[in-house]
């Protein structure tokens, strides 16, 4: 079988010495960013082929999505932009959420690190956010039982909280991190967030060398903007994770820089951390290509192509810090294509 089992159980397709990964360009700036990824991989001689699946945002059925999920099941690995769901049919749920749920991608990880030469609110930020990715407020269980009264279910399970908490502590242990902070609102949502917090606290007992504390989500947002350096690894339910991820990305330079990883027991999906669509800047050659290129580097690391991953990250670093080629979101005047061409220029010189 062409799918090789990795030691950690995650799958990856390999045909004739080349990896095949699913590419979902999505909407807005997604397609142009994927074009840059393909160009960098081609010019860099990176042995990865893409199986591209377009998902029509206006479609009233999920045939495209089903095909995309089948492709990821086959290839094990995917790189994606944000998928839009424009159908007015309330039975058509967010396709991003359905995809994560179908593939049981229970954890989303973003590692937010400051880049020295970029103007940002804070310097020397280095925080890992571990977010529950398949339940909580994203259960998509809403109904209007009585006209004018909408109920929405938030689902927290012990099973998913346990494996998420274990993931966060293992990540901290394997990366030499000192502290895990659980983010919650257990003072109000005593049962749901209470279960989440209790599960994290119990898990911490297995990791006596790692400090554990917790913080309420509202205080967490204030602490993040005033003193983000106090955080190390943060673990939280789904919606808080979405908000916190965007806040921290904003602290170090915005939506165009940081990548995010989605893992389950079998599949891995890589994307920009803030999951932005960027419709208003699509086609203007101004979108920052770095977040998607960082996602592609994460993907190469996952596939075991360590040297190619290193080259992309080094070229990104040199382009941002030494050459200072910055797109408008970083207060620069460079075009997206200037950044990409400079990155390629570096990559082809590395031996
Ligand atoms: P849009 O209409 O642009 O899609 P939105 O409100 O849906 O806006 P997002 O797509 O989530 O917002 O993006 C948030 C903000 O970050 C927007 O201003 C968007 O233009 C900007 N943005 C997102 N990705 C990038 C990128 N790669 N480079 C530069 N700016 C970006």
Boltz pocket constraint, residues with backbone or C-beta under 6 A from the ligand:
constraints:
  - pocket:
      binder: B
      contacts: [[A, 28], [A, 29], [A, 255], [A, 256], [A, 257], [A, 274], [A, 275], [A, 276], [A, 277], [A, 278], [A, 279], [A, 280], [A, 281], [A, 286], [A, 287], [A, 288], [A, 289], [A, 291], [A, 329]]
      max_distance: 6.0
